[in-house]
Amino acid sequence: MSRVYFSIIFFLLVLVGQGAAQGTKADYQQAAGLRGKIANKLYDVPSQIKWDKDGRHFWYEKNTAEGREFVLFDGEARVKTTFFDLKALTSALSSALGRTIDERAISTDRVSLLGKDSIALEYDGYRWTWNRTNNTLGKKESINRERRGGYWGQRFDDSKGEPIESPDKTQIAYVKNSNIYIAKKGDPSSEQQVTFDGSPGEYYAAHLHWSADGKKIAGSRVRKAEVRQLTLLESSPSDQLQPKLQTRDYPKPGDALSQYYPVIYNLDTRKLLTCDASLIENQFSVGRIDWREDSRAITFEYNKRGHQQYAVVELDANVGGTRYLINEVNKTFIDYSGKRFRKDVGDGKEIIWASERDGWNHLYLYDGKSGAVKNQITKGPWVVRKVVHVDETNRRIIFEGSGKIKGQDPYFIQYYSVDFDGKNLIELTRENANHTAYFNEGLDYFVDVFSRVDQVPVTVLRDRSGKVVTELEKGNAEELLQAGWKAPEVFTAKARDGQTDIWGIIIRPTNFDPQKRYPVIEYIYAGPHSSFVPKTFIPNPSGMQELAELGFIVVQIDGMGTSNRSKAFHDVCWKNLKDAGFPDRILWMKSAAQKYPYMDLENVGIYGTSAGGQSSTAAVLFHPEFYKVAVSSCGCHDNRMDKIWWNEQWMGWPVGPEYAACSNIENAEKLQGKLLLIVGELDDNVDPSSTYQLTNALIKAGKDHELILVPGMGHSSGGEYGEKKRRDFFVRHLLGVDPPAWDVR
């Protein structure tokens, strides 16, 4: 009997032991120490790769067990040497400046090769020279790098500006009293008024453009709209006791927008040529005005409100005719902010243009005179991600693409070259990894760094055909592994359609025990402007490994509605941001849990910032049967409250009922589970009132939740304080453990 009794006790103790070490003080200490434990433990991975102007040498820095090392590669001799001695250089700079210079202040992004033995270095407002052979320092000259600061969304008054010189510098064009004037340079008495219908409400913009022959001036007549002001309260300024009010330019969905109507003034005929306003009605934007080199016409780009039409427009400078050169239309949206590409070839005789018209992002060659498509350059169930270079002479294009190689992660970037006619498509890279290329000026060679989240970077030098010339570096992660780090697992599962693969990663704690049950936390960012699951080797992506250390499995997933796949995959987001790919994410996690039963899907949390803040709250509003706990930072909880360009791009115009249907505020009464909101009071990216209005709606609906407002903070996840609160919230509500006090961790 006693033997049975002790067996039961032993069994219970084992069960208790298996359930322990999740959310404990030791786990918090493990999480807090992880970053320092794995920092700088990855060696021999180049960064800051730079080519010289001749394309024969390049240099980079890398981390080694002995510290930072700077490497110079001679492309002709095919040998690596030390670019410069970091300790000797910082010692010399310290002596010259009379203070100790931290070695971390030296970076290759401010270093250039002057010759075989010398380099130039910008530091502390001066350009220095450093002799690599005898380690001697010289100060060459002072430099002045002007930095434009201020608010990212600030609107500038384009009714005012400096005079613009003609190409031969004999004349100037300028705006005065809302109209265009010209004059001989240095002779105010020669002033001539060109336009006469300008007024403060409908003025001519000061951004004027001379034609190459100096006989014509292009500009725009502007029908002005007032810009909404965002008001922020700085509660705790550092320079005074009382709070301050701050304002920002901040147009929101549905706001009126200024309308621009390009014009051309012909100095010879003294005629003002205007564009056909019916071709550019209801603008979201008109911009990128450019003259043809032979001064025959200007082109500009027209983005119609609602983003279902995007056109390249030509205004003839001789007769004034207006026509579309390219007229891109789509029944959902045109991703102008992420996939736009245009290259005019031969002064507009041809145009290379990116489009998703066949369901995938590809390149097309247009006849610049007729506006007809000559041929599709790239095609197939894969996407062009970025055009690197257009070689007009040899009629070749170098570009980044993804999804072309079967069996690989469809997000992996590979490099290709192709002729303008779509022939001779060459794979410049192929390894099953994500590639980043650094081309020399002549495009004869490129440095290729490739890796995966579970494979250390390899760096090679390739020629223009993609052939490997030499291996430069191979990443060394031995000390990282010895520190207990484990790579994330790449996992795929089928989407809601039962066919499309959804890709994500699984991160486990370093002390992972498959006999335990682990709540699952999803880190979400479902912004339609890109895809977000990391594809390159990062030991602690977005701090997710630290969160896992507390006793969780952390996942990140790219669901439908995000970018870089097919147009149909992307279109799921249209007028439907609340979807956020949740049906795909839930199926993905259920599939993972079938394979790994230790994933506890009865206790699933989610967190995110900005668009991720909107989505994480949406999870507990619209999918409370699956998501139980959410932490949302700086969320755009109602798309009518957020900035115009991002929200109208996906939610459409005019502002329709879809905006309310997707609003967390309008649906606040649906909250189940636990919700923590974090917001910075000076967030000028997403209006913080969006969070305040959500908490107001939750209060009115009688829904328990928590709100943290961080004084003085802008658009952020909450900083160190917010991170602590987020971790404690998950530990308390997913693990059912009271977190240890902050002062004893």
SULQUI-V751940 format. One record per residue. RES is the residue in three letters. NEAR is the number of other C-alpha atoms within 10 Angstrom. Layout:
RES:NEAR, RES:NEAR
//
This chain:
MET:6, SER:7, ARG:8, VAL:9, TYR:10, PHE:11, SER:12, ILE:12, ILE:12, PHE:12, PHE:12, LEU:12, LEU:12, VAL:12, LEU:13, VAL:11, GLY:11, GLN:15, GLY:15, ALA:12, ALA:16, GLN:23, GLY:24, THR:18, LYS:17, ALA:15, ASP:21, TYR:24, GLN:14, GLN:19, ALA:22, ALA:16, GLY:12, LEU:20, ARG:15, GLY:10, LYS:16, ILE:18, ALA:11, ASN:16, LYS:19, LEU:23, TYR:23, ASP:22, VAL:20, PRO:23, SER:16, GLN:13, ILE:18, LYS:22, TRP:21, ASP:15, LYS:13, ASP:10, GLY:18, ARG:18, HIS:19, PHE:24, TRP:24, TYR:21, GLU:22, LYS:19, ASN:19, THR:16, ALA:13, GLU:7, GLY:10, ARG:18, GLU:18, PHE:19, VAL:19, LEU:20, PHE:19, ASP:16, GLY:15, GLU:8, ALA:9, ARG:12, VAL:11, LYS:15, THR:11, THR:14, PHE:21, PHE:20, ASP:15, LEU:18, LYS:12, ALA:13, LEU:20, THR:18, SER:15, ALA:19, LEU:21, SER:14, SER:12, ALA:13, LEU:10, GLY:9, ARG:10, THR:13, ILE:16, ASP:12, GLU:13, ARG:9, ALA:9, ILE:16, SER:17, THR:17, ASP:14, ARG:12, VAL:19, SER:19, LEU:21, LEU:14, GLY:11, LYS:10, ASP:14, SER:20, ILE:18, ALA:20, LEU:23, GLU:21, TYR:16, ASP:12, GLY:11, TYR:14, ARG:17, TRP:19, THR:21, TRP:21, ASN:18, ARG:18, THR:11, ASN:9, ASN:14, THR:13, LEU:19, GLY:15, LYS:15, LYS:13, GLU:11, SER:12, ILE:12, ASN:7, ARG:6, GLU:6, ARG:6, ARG:6, GLY:6, GLY:7, TYR:11, TRP:10, GLY:13, GLN:10, ARG:12, PHE:8, ASP:9, ASP:13, SER:20, LYS:16, GLY:14, GLU:12, PRO:19, ILE:19, GLU:20, SER:22, PRO:14, ASP:9, LYS:11, THR:13, GLN:19, ILE:20, ALA:26, TYR:23, VAL:26, LYS:18, ASN:14, SER:23, ASN:22, ILE:26, TYR:18, ILE:22, ALA:19, LYS:17, LYS:16, GLY:10, ASP:11, PRO:10, SER:8, SER:11, GLU:15, GLN:13, GLN:14, VAL:20, THR:17, PHE:13, ASP:12, GLY:19, SER:14, PRO:13, GLY:12, GLU:19, TYR:25, TYR:32, ALA:25, ALA:24, HIS:19, LEU:23, HIS:21, TRP:22, SER:24, ALA:17, ASP:13, GLY:18, LYS:15, LYS:25, ILE:26, ALA:24, GLY:21, SER:24, ARG:24, VAL:22, ARG:17, LYS:16, ALA:13, GLU:12, VAL:16, ARG:14, GLN:13, LEU:17, THR:17, LEU:18, LEU:15, GLU:18, SER:16, SER:13, PRO:13, SER:10, ASP:7, GLN:8, LEU:9, GLN:10, PRO:13, LYS:12, LEU:10, GLN:13, THR:13, ARG:18, ASP:19, TYR:22, PRO:21, LYS:22, PRO:22, GLY:15, ASP:16, ALA:15, LEU:17, SER:17, GLN:19, TYR:25, TYR:20, PRO:24, VAL:23, ILE:26, TYR:22, ASN:19, LEU:14, ASP:8, THR:10, ARG:10, LYS:16, LEU:17, LEU:20, THR:21, CYS:20, ASP:16, ALA:12, SER:7, LEU:15, ILE:23, GLU:15, ASN:17, GLN:20, PHE:22, SER:18, VAL:22, GLY:15, ARG:12, ILE:18, ASP:17, TRP:23, ARG:18, GLU:14, ASP:10, SER:19, ARG:17, ALA:22, ILE:24, THR:22, PHE:18, GLU:21, TYR:25, ASN:22, LYS:20, ARG:20, GLY:21, HIS:27, GLN:19, GLN:19, TYR:27, ALA:20, VAL:20, VAL:22, GLU:24, LEU:25, ASP:21, ALA:25, ASN:16, VAL:11, GLY:18, GLY:14, THR:20, ARG:18, TYR:19, LEU:22, ILE:21, ASN:14, GLU:19, VAL:17, ASN:14, LYS:8, THR:20, PHE:22, ILE:24, ASP:22, TYR:17, SER:11, GLY:14, LYS:19, ARG:14, PHE:15, ARG:14, LYS:17, ASP:17, VAL:19, GLY:13, ASP:13, GLY:17, LYS:13, GLU:20, ILE:23, ILE:22, TRP:20, ALA:26, SER:22, GLU:20, ARG:13, ASP:12, GLY:18, TRP:22, ASN:25, HIS:25, LEU:24, TYR:20, LEU:25, TYR:23, ASP:18, GLY:20, LYS:11, SER:13, GLY:18, ALA:13, VAL:16, LYS:16, ASN:14, GLN:18, ILE:20, THR:22, LYS:17, GLY:12, PRO:14, TRP:22, VAL:26, VAL:27, ARG:21, LYS:19, VAL:19, VAL:15, HIS:14, VAL:20, ASP:13, GLU:13, THR:8, ASN:9, ARG:12, ARG:19, ILE:21, ILE:21, PHE:19, GLU:21, GLY:24, SER:22, GLY:21, LYS:21, ILE:16, LYS:8, GLY:8, GLN:15, ASP:21, PRO:20, TYR:24, PHE:24, ILE:27, GLN:26, TYR:24, TYR:21, SER:24, VAL:19, ASP:18, PHE:23, ASP:15, GLY:18, LYS:12, ASN:11, LEU:15, ILE:14, GLU:17, LEU:23, THR:23, ARG:17, GLU:13, ASN:16, ALA:26, ASN:26, HIS:23, THR:20, ALA:23, TYR:18, PHE:22, ASN:19, GLU:14, GLY:12, LEU:14, ASP:14, TYR:23, PHE:25, VAL:25, ASP:24, VAL:23, PHE:26, SER:22, ARG:22, VAL:21, ASP:17, GLN:16, VAL:22, PRO:28, VAL:21, THR:22, VAL:19, LEU:22, ARG:21, ASP:16, ARG:15, SER:14, GLY:20, LYS:14, VAL:17, VAL:15, THR:14, GLU:13, LEU:18, GLU:17, LYS:17, GLY:20, ASN:19, ALA:19, GLU:12, GLU:16, LEU:19, LEU:14, GLN:11, ALA:14, GLY:13, TRP:21, LYS:19, ALA:22, PRO:22, GLU:14, VAL:19, PHE:18, THR:18, ALA:20, LYS:16, ALA:21, ARG:19, ASP:9, GLY:10, GLN:9, THR:14, ASP:19, ILE:22, TRP:22, GLY:23, ILE:19, ILE:20, ILE:26, ARG:25, PRO:25, THR:20, ASN:16, PHE:16, ASP:13, PRO:12, GLN:11, LYS:17, ARG:19, TYR:28, PRO:21, VAL:28, ILE:27, GLU:22, TYR:21, ILE:26, TYR:26, ALA:31, GLY:22, PRO:25, HIS:19, SER:17, SER:19, PHE:19, VAL:20, PRO:18, LYS:22, THR:21, PHE:21, ILE:18, PRO:23, ASN:19, PRO:16, SER:11, GLY:13, MET:22, GLN:27, GLU:26, LEU:26, ALA:26, GLU:27, LEU:28, GLY:31, PHE:30, ILE:25, VAL:27, VAL:26, GLN:24, ILE:29, ASP:25, GLY:30, MET:29, GLY:29, THR:24, SER:24, ASN:25, ARG:24, SER:20, LYS:22, ALA:13, PHE:18, HIS:21, ASP:18, VAL:20, CYS:23, TRP:18, LYS:24, ASN:18, LEU:26, LYS:24, ASP:21, ALA:28, GLY:24, PHE:23, PRO:15, ASP:25, ARG:26, ILE:19, LEU:17, TRP:24, MET:25, LYS:17, SER:15, ALA:17, ALA:15, GLN:11, LYS:10, TYR:13, PRO:15, TYR:18, MET:23, ASP:20, LEU:20, GLU:14, ASN:18, VAL:26, GLY:29, ILE:27, TYR:27, GLY:23, THR:24, SER:23, ALA:23, GLY:25, GLY:28, GLN:32, SER:32, SER:32, THR:32, ALA:29, ALA:26, VAL:26, LEU:23, PHE:21, HIS:17, PRO:17, GLU:13, PHE:16, TYR:27, LYS:23, VAL:25, ALA:30, VAL:29, SER:31, SER:31, CYS:31, GLY:32, CYS:30, HIS:33, ASP:23, ASN:28, ARG:20, MET:21, ASP:24, LYS:20, ILE:17, TRP:14, TRP:17, ASN:22, GLU:26, GLN:24, TRP:26, MET:25, GLY:23, TRP:18, PRO:12, VAL:18, GLY:12, PRO:9, GLU:16, TYR:22, ALA:15, ALA:16, CYS:22, SER:21, ASN:32, ILE:23, GLU:17, ASN:18, ALA:24, GLU:16, LYS:17, LEU:24, GLN:20, GLY:19, LYS:22, LEU:25, LEU:21, LEU:25, ILE:26, VAL:32, GLY:26, GLU:21, LEU:25, ASP:17, ASP:24, ASN:19, VAL:25, ASP:27, PRO:27, SER:22, SER:23, THR:29, TYR:17, GLN:17, LEU:23, THR:21, ASN:14, ALA:18, LEU:21, ILE:14, LYS:11, ALA:14, GLY:12, LYS:18, ASP:14, HIS:15, GLU:13, LEU:16, ILE:15, LEU:19, VAL:18, PRO:15, GLY:15, MET:17, GLY:19, HIS:21, SER:19, SER:24, GLY:24, GLY:13, GLU:9, TYR:11, GLY:21, GLU:15, LYS:12, LYS:16, ARG:23, ARG:18, ASP:21, PHE:24, PHE:29, VAL:22, ARG:14, HIS:19, LEU:24, LEU:19, GLY:12, VAL:15, ASP:13, PRO:18, PRO:14, ALA:9, TRP:10, ASP:5, VAL:7, ARG:14
//
